Amino acid sequence: MLFNFLRRRLAPPHTIHLRQLRSEATLEAIAKAAEEKTVVVALYNYPSFSGAFSALFAHLYHSTLQIPCLLLPFSSVVPFRVDDLCFEGLKKCYFLDFIGPEEFARELSRRTACEVICFDHRKTTLSKVPAFEDFAEEITFHVDVRKSSSRAVYEYFSSKVNSSTSREDNVVADSLLKSDDQLRIEMLLNYLEDGDLRQWRLPEIRAFNVGISEWRSKMNCITNPHMYDQLLRMSTEELIAKGLASMSIRKDAAQEFLGKAFRLQLGRGFYGECLGVRADSRPDLSDEIGKELSLKSAAAGLRPIGAVVFMQRNKLKMCLRSTDGATDTSVIAKVLHYTLFIIGFFFSLD
């Protein structure tokens, strides 16, 4: 008998935030910008922190020089259409921390005659950027895999603000950030870059990522008009402290599941055995439980892997985690996913 766990899936909580991206309020903001003949639009990758900080730097530059600029969060899940941004008077459009869907930049530039400037740092982006000779001078790609997008955008607008003057009010700016904010924000950029480039070299980088993670859903400048002030007030020390406290609480909660562990064969024993546990009541702790379980599994002479099984939105899921750098759980996960699907289970592995 085959078991089928496919069910009508309820909309996950994050889709609520995604629906707000191309919302009525967002389209109204675009319509207002068109009416006022706003010359600059800056789209930033949401919900990326590198995208949000890039938006902050674009906001600071244009507000300091009193240049009208419409900033909008952009998601590949619910993307804007080229038609949304085609309005008279648009002269420049920034893509911050992404390069946009295929042909998006080219089509926008062609239909509006605006200049398009894109920033990204992901290696996967390099293969998606067509040959530069295929583009007109109006489209520029800044893709540097050695530097995070947020740092590249910060340096870009910092250099521009030092040499720019508002034509209307003759406002001259000395720097993008106030001296009280500069060192703190630059330290934040160091930590963001360490994570963006997958280097993980800075002290307490994991705690930093945990501490800043609660802000992710708040990085929509349309629904959260205080976003820029909140970003400017952030400090690395406070985020790390918050992250360490949260990690300690979650680790203690994860320990409660370790006493219920059982031996589990991986790939019918082909990949050895490890310890597993059911955690239906706390799937949000799957990462912490899995890592703690992997230590216990290794101490028991098994593979240094922890398997956490739970039901989520009517779908059975398994999370494989290891604290051993030489163990690649993704290979095992792919094999188990294929095997379980063939025998009739719809099983998702992380």
Secondary structure, 3 states (H helix, E strand, C coil): CCCCCCCCCCCCCHHHHHHCCCCHHHHHHHHHHHHCCCCEEEEEECCCHHHHHHHHHHHHHHHHCCCCEEEEEECCCCCCCHHHHCCCCCCEEEEECECCCCCHHHHHHHHHCCEEEEEECCHHHHCCCCCHHHCCCCEEEEECCCCCHHHHHHHHHHHHHHCCECCCCCCECCCCCCHHHHHHHHHHHHHHHHHHCCCCCCCCHHHHHHHHHCCHHHCCCCCCCCHHHHHHHCCHHHHHHHHHHHHHHHHHHHHHHHCCCEEEECCCCCCCEEEEEECCCCHHHHHHHHHHHHHHHHHCCCCCCEEEEEEECCEEEEEEECCCCCCCHHHHHHHHHHHHHHCCCCEEEC
